[in-house]
Amino acid sequence: RVVPRRGRRAKSMSISVARHGAAAFPIFSNAAKRNLRQLSASIPARHPRRHARAFSVKTRAEMEYDYDIFTIGGGSGGVRASRMSSQAGAKVGLVELPYSPISSATTGGLGGTCVIRGCVPKKLLVYGSAFESEFRDAVGFGWDHGDKMPEFSWERLIAAKNGEIERLNGIYGRLLDGAGVEKYEGAGRVTGPNSVEITDVDGNKKTITAKTILLAPGGRAWKPDIPGAELGITSDEALAFEHQPKRVVVIGGGYIAVEFAGIFQGLGSEVNIVYRADLPLRGFDQEVRETVATNLAARGTGVHAGANPVSVAKNDDGSLTLTLDNGTKIEADCVMWATGRVPNTDRPDLGLKEVGVELDSKGAVVVDEYSKTTVPSIYAVGDVTNRVNLTPVALMEGMAFKDTVVLGKPTKPDYENIPSAVFCQPPVATVGMTEEEAVAKGMTCDIYTSTFTPMKISLAGRVEKAFMKLIVDTATDKVVGAHMVGPDSAEIMQGIGIALKCGATKKQFDSTVGIHPSSAEEFVTMRTLTRTVGPKVAEKEAVGAKM
């Protein structure tokens, strides 16, 4: 038995064995090596990131880099990729702009759009605005508030929201610290395949190097190029107003537009929404779109479909006048642009074109199926790639990046059957294909639909229907799409998403016992076929017409 000498040398020897293994010391006998392994097991591990390194031996070239991975952007995708990569063994650094509720070329913050000026604060305001209809519904359930609604304070809601996003911003910083990621505050600019220049808030510049650079700067709101566009605001400012605007016009028909229309309407503002299509939510199922349009109007929102903004002008009293291409003029205190988002590759300038990173016509970073750009040492995840711009997708891409780059297990993000929700009022949730997409892919499908009054408002005297839909491939009996408009739809659809991911069939849906009474049970009790659509139906109809 070999007993190492006490003191510093003994500790050094045992730590060396812990790091390199007893096999690295061939002068010891096998028995001695076993004893040393036992001794090394009792030595506390160093930082978990070091203990978990997937590649403990570096080449001389790799030793020349400051980091294994350096990330530009501290939003959902960047933080997840950085944390997980560090915990898997890589040395990781990350740069993000200073915190502010409103983004700019010089401000941002850990947590990114979702946490600071997107999903989280928006949902908080959705919750706040939903109480208005619930207070009114309560009368039908026996509550009496004397026809006087509770008083609402925009200022208190925004102050509470700001406190929450500041708390979450701090949590993101602590998560990075706990994972061993080194943080920098400032703007990052790629200056080479393996180098990033950081400009801090005081204008000081520093260049760091990394074996792999990860781009995750996200996206930002876009305004149209029309006269007076600068007089309007985006979702950033809408979530940070000091005082509530009394009259609001929302321009756009996407999920941000219908969500904010519902928020402002529910909180007592007079709201108009303008979109160029005949229905809102382009890309969603047609019947879902029709239901959302009906609900917007039923809740008191002025709907201007098939119209485009031409100009915005400021009036003498400080109000605004929006002119549409059909001649309509709408006066408002606030015009909100919800006309889409663009990849954030030039605010501030990331220097991508200069180093050979290809961008598409919209400014998005072009990547392959493993999130690698046209420069082999540079990867990109999240909204900056303009693939599927959802926070959970950015998280998934970040995890796939870690597996591919750090663990050496090439992993493609899986974009099939991604559930999503639109928090209009009532909300929309969906997973899988729309009816239109299924037909376009040449599938013949059975369509099951259900429209009903949710029990939650059955005594309220309010007319508002919930809508549910299943799309079933007739060739396989698999449910390939599920859609819902109604209370709690997002909570319900998350479970349906698991079912579709597992390839569930309509027979399996039908054999599932429902939870009663609930809206969710409708998905497992739809037995009556609404219609069958697709090529085979068209062929059969054509044959019948000839006969």
ZICORWO-V897566 format. One record per helix or strand. SS is the DSSP state (h for helix, s for strand). FROM is the first residue (numbers start at 1). TO is the last residue. Records with the same first field share a line. If there is no record, write none. Layout:
SS->FROM-TO  FROM-TO
//
This chain:
h->8-20  22-24  30-41  48-51  60-63  76-87  112-117  119-140  154-179  229-231  235-238  255-266  286-298  352-355  382-385  391-406  435-440  455-457  489-501  506-510  520-524  535-546
s->67-72  92-96  98-99  107-108  182-185  187-192  195-199  205-215  219-221  227-227  233-233  247-251  270-275  302-305  309-314  320-324  329-332  334-337  341-343  346-346  349-349  359-359  365-365  372-372  378-380  420-422  428-432  445-453  465-473  478-485  505-505  531-533
//
